[in-house]
Amino acid sequence: MPSIALKEAREKKRITLEEASRVLKISKSYINAIEDGDFDVLPEPVFSKGYIKSYCQLLEVDPKEMLDSYNEYISEKEPVKLEPLKPIPGRDRRRIRLKGWPAWIITALAILVLIVSVLGYQIRKEKNKLALRAKLETEFAHNAADMVEQTTEKGEGESVQAPGKEEEKVGSDNNGIKVREGDKGLNLNLEAKELTWLYIVPDSGSPIDVTLYPGDRLKVKAKKTIKFKLGNAGGVSAVLNGEKLGPLGKSGEVVEKTVSMEGEE
């Protein structure tokens, strides 16, 4: 893998690992792994590519070389596809019969081998899911632990205003959709298109932390505000009070948003 002088770029800007981790909401161990080119430590590609892009942008470094190196690493991990053997022309296909073995025993052995193979595949699949979930929960614990303590200040974060029933949207800015208050409460429906973690706080109630797999849906109701944090903003679509919202962010991007009624902070 090519050597990427990210550490030198960071030190030149006098940015510590702790500062980079706090600004990007990325684990310090992941930043270390990116600098060292130790891609085995990083999570799934959908998250890792976003982390690499964000870190390079922070250091004002072109991410292309690092992404090419990461893609090469991913391609080397993929299993090699073997082409089936072609039959030799002119040779008859003959069935191999085990002498002295009844046909039902051979059939039973074949079924047993098939069952063992399927079970083995399912076990490996579940192990991979558990390993992935452990990585996501580790990332979640680092990135979302301080979310409940945060306060909403003017100009901080992103806010999405709830659409009203009495009139359509009148415009939008960096803080989201601007409409008059007309609905009685907030109804937010989220659907995962890609794997992501989610941390969400309706009003001032109990927070919810969950890992969403493709196809999973989550409905959240609140009276005034809904705060949430996504680990893969591009992998989730949102419908607020019956109206589909635009993209919440890019694939692999970690974002925080606040949904509120007009006039609520």
N, C-alpha and C positions, 0 to 999 in steps of 0.2 A: 504494500500500500504506500502511496506517496506521502512524504512527510509534510504536514500542514503546520505552519508556524503560528498556530492560534494562541499558544501560551505566550509567545513573544509579543504578539499583537495586544493581548490583554495586559501584560505587564507594561508595555509601552504606553497604554492609555491609563495606567495606574488603577486598574479595576481588579479587586480581589475576587476570589471564587465566591465568597459569601455575598458580595454585592451583586455579582452576575446572577447568582441563584435567586436572590431576593427580587431583582428587577424582572427576570424572565419567568419566575415561578417554575424553575426547573431544578431538580435535585442536584446538589453539589457533586454527588458521585457520578451523575450522568455527564455533567460538564467536564469533570476530570477524564471520563472515558472518551469523550469527543476529542479533547486535546491530545490524548495518548493514542487515539485510533483504536482503542479497545472496544470494538463494536459488540463483543459478546455480552457486555454488561448492559447494553441498551435494551429498552423494551421493544414491542412490535414495531415494524417499519412505519406504520401509519403515524406513530408518535415520534419515533426517532428522527425521521426526515424533517418534521416540523421543528424539533429541538435544534437540529443542525442548522437549519435556515435561520432561526431566531438568534442563535448564538453568533453566527457569522455576521448577521446584520448589526448586532450590537457592537461588534468589533470593527465594522465597516470593511469586512473581508468578503470577497466573491465566494459564495458557497458552492459554486459549480465543481471545483476540484474535490472538495470534501464529499459532496453528494455522489460524484462519480466513484470515489473510493468506497463509499458505503454500498452503492449499488453493485459494485464488483464483489464485495464481501457477501451480499445477499445471494447473488447468482452462484457463487461457489458453494453455498449451503444447500441449494436446491438439488434434489436427487437426479442422477443421470438417467435419462430415458433409454432403455434398451430396445432396439428394434427386434421384432420376432424373427426367428430363423426361417428362411425360405426353404421349401422342400426341394430336394435334389431331383431334377428332371429325369424321368424314366424309372424312378424307383417307386414301387407300389407301396401304398400305405397299408401297414399291417397292424392289427390289434395285438398288443402284448397280453397274453393271458397267463396268469399265475397258475402253474400246475398244482392241482390238489386243493385249491382254495375255491369254495363255493362262491357263486356270484353275489349272494346276499352279504357275505362277509366283506368282500371287496367294496360293495356299495356302502356298507356301514362304516368302514374305515374312511372312505372318501368323505362321507357326511361328517364324521368326527373331526377330520382334519379341517374341514370347512368351518365347523363350529369353533374350534380352537383358534383359527385364524381371525374370525370375526370378533371373538372375545378379546383376543390380544390387541386388535385394532381399537376397540372401544376403550380398553384400559389405557392404552397410550394416549388416546384422544382426551380422556378425562384428566390424565396427568398433565398434559399440555395446558388444558383449561385451568387447572389449579395453579400451575406455575405462572401462567399469564395473569390470573386474578391476583396472586400474591404480589407480582410486580406492580399491577395497577393500584392495589391497596397501599403499597409502600409509597408510590408516587402521590397518591391521594393524601396520605397522612402528612407528607411534606408540604404539598401545595395548598391544602385547604384547611389546615389546622387553625389558621388565624382568621378565617372568614367571618366567624360569628362575632369577633371582637371589632371588626371594621365598622366604621360609621360612614354614612353617606354624606359627603361634602360636595359643595358646588364645584363643578368642573372635574370631579373625580369619577373614574369608571364610566360605564355606559348604562343608559337608562332607556327602557322601552315603555312608552305610554300606552295604556289600554285603549283599544278602539271603542268609540262611543256608538250607541244605537241611534242617536238622534241626528248625527251628521257624519259625513265621511271624513277621511283624513284631509287636513289642510296643509300639510307639508311635513318635512322631516329635516333633522340636522344630525350632528354627531351624537346627540343624546338619544336619538331614536324617533319614534312616531309621535307626532303632536296632534292630539284630538281633545275634544271636550269630554268631560266625565259624563257618561250616560248609563253605563252598566252597573248593576248591583253586584260588585265583587269581581274577582278575576278568576278565569278558568284557563289554565295553561295546559295544553296537550303536547307532549314531546314524543317523537318516534325516532328510534335509532336506525340509521342506515349503515353505520359502521360501529365497531367496538369503541366504547368510551366510558369514562367514569363521570359521575354527576354528584354534586353537592348542592343541595337546595334548601332554602329556609323560607317557608310561607309566613308572612307577617312577622311576628316575634315568637312563633311557635318552635316546636322541636325540629332540629335540622334532620335532613334525610340524606344519607350517602349510599350510593348504589352503583353497581357496574351494569351498563346496558349493553346487550348483545344485539346484532342486527335483527330487526323485526320487533324488538321489545318496545312497549309503549308505557308511558307514565302520565297520569293525570294529576294535576295539582290545583287546588282551590285556595283562594285567600280573599280577604276583604279589601286590603289596601295595597300591599306590596308582596312581591316574590323576588327574593335574591337567589341567584344560582351561579354555579361555576362549572364549566365543562372542560374536560380533558381533551376533547376532540371536537371542536366547534363545527367543523365542516361535515361531521358524521351524524348530525342531529337536525331534524326539521321540527318547526314549532308552529302551533296554531293557538292564537290568543283570542278568547271570546268569539270563536267561530271564524276568525280571520287569519289566514296563513301569513306568517311573517317571512321576511326575506332571509337570506343566509345569515347565520349567527356568527360565522367566522370561516376561516380556511381549514382544510383538512390537517389534523395534527396540531392545530393551534389551541392554546389554553386561554379561555376568555371568562370574564365575569360580567354579569348583566343584572340589572334591576328592573323588574316590570312593576309599574305603579299606575294608579289612577291619576288623572290630571289634578295637580294641586298637592299631591302627596310627595314627600321627600323620600 
